[in-house]
Amino acid sequence: MSLRKVFRSRKGAGILAGATVVAVTAGLVVVGGTSASAAAGCRVDYTITNQWDTGFGANVTITNLGDAVSGWTLQWDFAAGQSVDSGWGGSFAQSGSTVTVTNAAWNGSIGTGASVTPGFNGKWSDSNPVPSSFKLNGVACTGSTTGTSTSTSTTTSTSTTTTTTNQNPPGGLVGWATQNGGTTGGGSSSSVSVGNSSALASAVSGTSASVVRVTSSFSCSGMIKVGSNKTILGASGVTISGCGLTLSGSKNVIIRNLSFSGWDDDAINVESGSTNVWIDHNSFTNGYDGAVDIKRASDFITVSWNRTYNHGKTMLLGHSDGNGSQDIGHLRVTYHHNYFDGSGTRHPRVRFGNPVHVFNNYYRDNEYGVASTMNAGVLVEGNYFENVDEPTLVGYAGSDPGALVQRNNYFVGSGSPESAGSVASIPYSYSVDNASGVKSTVVNGAGAGKISV
């Protein structure tokens, strides 16, 4: 019996038929400080973003309709014994059925017309009704802007979520590779064309800025070392068979639109303090070890719009439980819009990095999706999991657990996700697609041959 079949048999009722989003809107009075006499008003949207056999995720959006506030505390009661496991965007506490959320250091101020959105993962048993009322800074919900009211009446309504799918993959860089000065590769340097392994190895050596275009497929063995300040671009249909690329202490590298097959080590290996690397729109199949492995204090990396298929070990982040002295404070990587097409494991498997950001990827028929281990911190949001035995794991294969926050993901025929703890904040700007549309977007856009370079 395969490992995948064992997982499915064990989970049984934990398989998800599809995530349902339920939004409930309530009027809420917001006051400055703790005074109940300020003229203020607010709207709260309590949204169940996903739900499985014993757990659920929810966002709570507070929109300020009145005077600006400089600090907030939100409170509600669960009616059916639900509990909060982990949260983000605020400090969560629960006493009995009462949940209290206090602003984080960075989102205490809410200007007129502005919003903040704390969220959480929780547990439920017999039923999971939405809260019927809220209090903000001790004042009950009214839905009006008459500041002296303390009425406990609540106005609720349901809303419908509309999904817009982007069928054309964006070409812009997003994520950790935009930080630390950004990633430009060879920039506007004149390009050189290569068609075999020796020519490629020569063209990508050293630290001078260059743009290297791989114009023909070729076979090779071992690893080709890539120096700093390089852009490597594959022409349409180009495949590198048998070997891979290694970055060791390299800075400012872009690798796009290449297909890799049958590599005898890793397809792309990033190690030894390499920084500012963008790996985008490549395809990986049927290799020996990792498709994209990142380790040994490498940092500021984005892995986007790639496809892996007919392959087992996919993307490792951090190579050893014993390498914390080198890795802690590094291994910050963004994985977005990748297509994990029947690949087995490591999408990614994370050690030590915090925060690692995994968003808008499509997972299909995998043993597991994301594993957070060895005190890593991983934010997993807006992904589409289809027939994935274990979408998210906290701890794996003898490694100590890390923190993992999962929110706004979409599950079809998959097991129950695990989550624990909190994750450091994401420092860059980004936009998350609605998870229910990610499958179409990624299938149409990920992999080599989907962009012109």
N, C-alpha and C positions, 0 to 999 in steps of 0.2 A: 504494500500500500504506500502511495506517495505521501510525502510530508503534507502536501496541500490537502489531500483527502482526510488525513488525520485531523487537521485543523477544522475542516468543515464538520466532521462528525462530532467533534468536541463542542463546537459552538451551538449547533442546532438552532434553538430559538433566537439566538443572537443575530441571525442574518437579517439584514435590512432590506425591505422591499422598495424603499425610496424615501427620501426625506421630505417632510411636509413643513412648509413655512406658514406659521400662523401669526398674524400681527394684530395686536390690540392697542388701541389708542385711548389714552385717558387724559382729561384736563387736569392741570396741577398748578397750585399756587406756589410761586417761588418768591422768597423774600431775601433781602440783603441781610447778611449776618444771621441773627436768631430772632429778629423782630418780626412780629406778625402784622405790623401795620404798614409795611412798605407796599406801594402800588406795583404789583408784579403779576406775571402769569406765565404758564409754561405748559408744554405738551410732552407727554411721555409715551413712547412707542415701545411696548414690550413684545419682542419678536422671538418665537421659538424657531431657531434656525435649522435644527435637526433633532431627531428623536429616535432612540433605539430601545431595546427591550427593557433596560433598567436606567438608562441615562438620557440626557438631553443637553442641548446647548441653547443659550438665549442671549440676545442683545437687549439693552435697555437704553434707548436714546432719549435724552432730555433736551428739549428745545426751549430756550428762554424767550418768552414773548413779552417780557416786561423789563424792569430796570436790571442793569448788570449786577451780577453777584460775584463775590470774590472767594467764596468757599461754599461747598454744598455737602449735605448728607441726605441720602435717599433711603427711604424705609418702606417695606411692604411685608405682608404676611402671606405665607403659603397656606392654602386651605386643605391640602391632601397629603401632608407629611413629606413634601419634597425637601431636598437639602442641596446646598451649594458645595461643590467639591473644590473648584479652583476658579479664579477670576482674573480679569484684566481691566485696565482703565480705572481702577479704584481699589480701595481696601475693603474687602468683604468680611463680615462677621455675621454669625447666626446664633440666636438664642431661642430655642424652641422653634416655633414657626416663623419668628420675626427675623427678617434679613435687613442688615444695615450696611450701606455702601457709602464710604467717605471718599471724597476726591483724592486723586493722586497729586503728587507735588506739581505736575506739569499741566493739569487740567482743572484747577480750582476756579479759575475765572471763566464765567460764561457771559459774553456780551449780549446785548439785545439782538434777537434773531439768530444767535449762535447755538450750536448743539455740542453735547459730549455724549459718548456712547460707551459706558462700561458694559462688560459682558461676562458670562460665566458658563461653566459646565456644571451640571447638577445631576441628582438622582431622583427617580420617581418610582412608584410601585403600582398601585391600583389605578390611579388617574393622575393627570397632569394639567389641571385647570390653571388659567392665567390668574394672576392676582387681581382682586376686584377693586383695590384702592391703593393709593400711594401717599406718602408724606415726604415733603422736601423741607429740610430745616425745621421740622416739627409742625408744619402747616398742612392740613388735609387738602386733598384735591378738590377743586371746584370748576376748573376750566374757564374761569373768568379772570379779569384783571382788577377786581375790587379787592384791595389788599387786606381789608379787615375781616373778611369772611373766614370762618373756620368750619364751614359745612363739610360733611363727610360724603356728600353725594359725588358720584363718579359717572362721567359720560364715556361710554365705550363704543367702538365701532370696529369692524373688520376692514382690512385693506387687502388688495390684490397685488402681488408682485409680478411685474412684467420683466421678462428676460430679453435683453438685446445681445445678440451674438455677433462678434467681430470676426468675419470670415477671412480677413486679410491680416496676416501676422505683421505686427509692427516691427520696424527695423531699428528702433532706438534702444539704447542701453538703459536698463533699470536695475536697481539693487545695489549690492555691496560694492560692485566694481565701479560705481559712480563716486565712491568715497575715496579719501586719502589722495586727493588730487585728480581722480578720474582715470579712465583707461582709454588710450588713443592708439595703442599699438604703433605701427609704422607711420601713422598719420598720413600726410600728403606726399610722402616720399615716392619717388618713381618706382614702378613695380618691375620685378624680374619674374620670368616664367620658367618653371621647372617641370620635368616629366619623368624623373626617376629618383631613387632614394639618395644617391650620392649628391646629385645636384640640389635636392632639398636640404640635406644636411649642411652643405656648404652655404646655402643662401640664408639659413636661419641661425647661423653661428654668430657669436660676438654680440656686441651691444649697440651697434649702429642701427638707426631707424631704417626699416625697409618693409616693403609690401611684397609678399611672395605669392604668386599665383601658381597653383598646381594644375597643370593643363592636361595631364594624362594619368591614367591609372597605372599602378605598378605594384609589384610584390617585393617584400623585403623581410628582414628578421631583426630582432632586437629592438632598441629604442633610439630614436633620433633626438638629439639634444637641441632644444630651442632656447636661444638667448633672449635678452631683453629687447624691448622696443620693436616688436615684430607683429605684423598682421599676416596671417596665413589664410588664403582664400582658395576654395576648390572650385574648379570649373564644373559645369553641368555634367553629372554622371561620373565624376572622378571617384575612384575607390582606392584606398591604401590597404593592401592585404598583407597580413603576416607580422607587421611591426606596429609600433606606436610612437607617440611624441612624449618627451619628458622635459619638464621645466624644473630646474633645480636652482633655486635662488634667483630666478628670472623675474623681471619687473615689466609690467606694461605690455601684455601679450593678448592678441585677439586671434581666435581660431574659429573659422566659419565655413559652412557649406561643404564639409568633407564627409565621405562615408568611410567607415573603418570596418574591416571584417577579418576574422581569424587571427587576431593579434596574439603573440606568444607570451606577452607579459601584461601590461595595461595598454589600452588604446590611447588614453591621455593620462599622464601621471604628473601631478603638481606637488612639489615638495620643497623642503629646506628653505622655508621663508619666502617663497615666491609670493608676489603681491600684484594686485590689479590685473586680473586675468578675466577675459570674457570668452566663454565657450558657447557658441550659438549656432543653431540650425545645422547640427551634424547628425549623422545616423551611425548606429553601432549594432553589430550583430555577430554572434557566434564566435566570441573570443575566449581567451583562457581565463584572465582575471578581470580586474575592474574596467568598465567602460570609461569612467572618469573618477579617478581616485585623488583625493586632496589630503595632504598630511604634513606633519613636521613643521608646524607654526606658519603655514601658508595662510594668506588673509586677503580680504577685499576682492572677492571672486563672485561672478555671476555665471550661472549655468542655465541657459534658456533655450526653449524651442528645439530641444534635441529629441530624437526617437531612439529607443533601445528595443530590440526584439530578438527572439530566439537566443537569449543569453541569460545567464544566471546571476552573477555578481555584478551589480550595476554601478552604484555610486557610493563609495566609502568616503567618509569625512572623519579623519583621525584614525590612525592605523593600529594603535596599541593602547590597552588600558594603563600601561605603565609609562606613558609618555606625557603625563600631565604637566610636568615641570617645563616642558617646551611648548606645549599646545595651549595651555590656559591663557586666555586673553587674545587668542588668535582663532583661526578656523572660522571666520565669519563669512558665510556664503549664502547667496540667494539662489534658489532653484524655482524657476517659474516657467509655465507653459511647456513642460516636457511631457512626452508621450511614453509612458512605461508600458509597452505593448507586450504583455505576456512574459516580461522578464521576471526572474524569480524573487530576488531580495535586494536590499540596500538602495532605497529610493528617497533619501539616503539613509545610511546607518551612521549615526552621529556620536562622536565622543568630544567632550570638552567645549566645543564652540558655543557661544552665547552672545547675541541671538543669531540663530540660523533661521532663515525665512524660507518657507516652502509654500508657494501659493499658485493656484490656477493650473495645477498639473492634472493630467488624466491618467489614472491607474486602471489597468484592465487585466484581470486574471493573474494576480500576483500572490505569492505566499504571504508577504507582508509589504506594507507601504513604507512608513517612516518609523525608525527606531531612535529614541533619545536615551543615551547612556552616559555614564561617567560624568554626572553633573553638567551635562550640556543643557542648553535652553533652546527649544525649537518651537517656533510659531508655525502652525499648519492651518492654512485658511483658504477657503474658496476652491478646494480641490474636488474632483469627481472620482469616486472610488466605485468600481464596478467589478463584482466577483473577486474581491480581495479578502483573503482569509482573516487577516488582522491589519486593518488600515493604519493604526498607530500603536506603537509599543513603548512602554516605559520600562527600560531595562531589557536586555536581550543576551542570550547565550552566555550567561555567567558574568556579564558586565553589570556593574552597579547602575541603578536608574539615573536618568536625568529628568529635567522638567520638560513638559510638553503641554502647550495650550493648543487645542484644536477648536476652530470656530467656523461657522458658515460653510461647512463642507457638505457634499451631496453623496449619499450612499445608496447603491443598488446591489442587492444580493451579496452584501458584504457583512463581515463580522462587526462586533462592537469595538469602537475606538477606545483606546486608553488615553488618559491625560493625568497630569499631576503638576502641582507647583505653579510658579510664575516665570515669565521670560523677560529678559531685558527689552527695552523699547527699541523699535526700529527707527533709525535716524534719518532715513531718506524718504522722499515722496514716491508714492506708487498708487496705482488704481487696481482694485480687485474686481474681476468679472464675476457676475452672478454664477455660482457654482453649477447650477443646472444646465447652463449653456457651454460649460468648459469642454465637454466631450467633443462637440461639433467644432468648436474653435481650434482645439489642439490637433484633432485628427486632420483637419484641413490645412494646418499651418506648420506643424512640427516636422523636423527632419531636414536632411540635405535635399536640395532641388526645389525648395519652396521659396527661395529668395533669389534675386539677381545681384551678383557681386562683381 
